[in-house]
Amino acid sequence: MSVQARDLAVEFAYRFGRVPTVSRAPGRVNLIGEHTDYNDGFVMPAALEFATLTAASPRPDRRLRVYSMIMDETREFDLDSPPAVAAGDWSDYILGVALMLEQSGRRLAGADLVVWTDVPIGAGLSSSAALEVSCAHALITAARLPFEPIEIAKVCQRAENDFVGMRCGVMDQYISCRGVAGHALLIDCRSLASRNVAIAPNLRLLVANSMVRHQHAGGEYNARREACEEGVRLLSRTLRPIKALRDVTPDQLEASRRKLPDLIYRRCRHIVTENTRVLEAERALDAGDFVACGQAMNASHVSMRDDFEITCPEVDTLVGLAQTVEGVYGSRMTGGGFGGCTVSLIEASAVEKASRIMIDGYRIATGLEAEIFACAPSDGVRLIPV
Ligand code: GLA
């Protein structure tokens, strides 16, 4: 089902009897730079055409009433006496964002909201961030406050860290706030500065959903983060005090190899080498050297598979299939891991052939039906006309 802003406004008027504004926030695909964001490192995501829409209108009181068209469920909260703990469902993202906006000193108005999305849920394309950012934008619009993209990205990240309980970095919320059509963003997750990196018009980002669903909030993601923190602690003893793995070069890590348990060493090696690959990929895209960009992507996949151990046989199969096709420059898993999607940098003219080979080959290897989307980078959050 594809819902346009107008359909959403009609649903809203039917439920709440008023004409809403509609905020649109995109999901994302990450070209390269996985798990580097919470290590103060570099990432290079692009916003997608898949997005979450939030229709909203202020209320005279301090209540939030939210209807999800996808879940066909309504939730109500009082901003002055919110529940103390998360409910463990979709509404946590919205209430968490509202609470963190207030905690950041922004006084919200009550509001009625209707949410809808076409971002595949749990597929590693940031359905959570799209929901958080579209609701943040809608609530801020309803309260007539200024929308400051980077500040709001941080507030949404806090909602997920402190309310939902997923210790994510800032990449997904950042790109959903700041995405630029036709471009990926090179984000420095320490300074939070970013640079637009043009994706040539003859290229597509081919996203393939393995249909294997990841479970982030459940331990594996947080466990990877803890391993990185342990690496920082141990390396601070041997090198010099460091704040994050961002501060370690590949040579320094090699020199300290003996001081680290093998597992921690391999986790750190992924992060340290991935930062280098992101910057290589950026340089290659700027120079129009798509082959070099693709090589960095392929190497990133190997590092995620062997060192960080966040891939799974299904995504390895999809990546392997893509890498055999002429016109595909590089392919890797994208997102937090343990299933989800792959991204391939591909000539537009090769999309049809690659899709066919990937769908057929994947079915034969796994019995599963992959979903494939040829994406072009889109814009970050904004109001869209009703
Ligand atoms: C998830 C998190 C991000 C990032 C990626 C891995 O999408 O939300 O902050 O850590 O995983 O790169």
Boltz pocket constraint, residues with backbone or C-beta under 6 A from the ligand:
constraints:
  - pocket:
      binder: B
      contacts: [[A, 30], [A, 33], [A, 34], [A, 35], [A, 36], [A, 37], [A, 38], [A, 124], [A, 126], [A, 168], [A, 169], [A, 170], [A, 171], [A, 172], [A, 335], [A, 336], [A, 337]]
      max_distance: 6.0
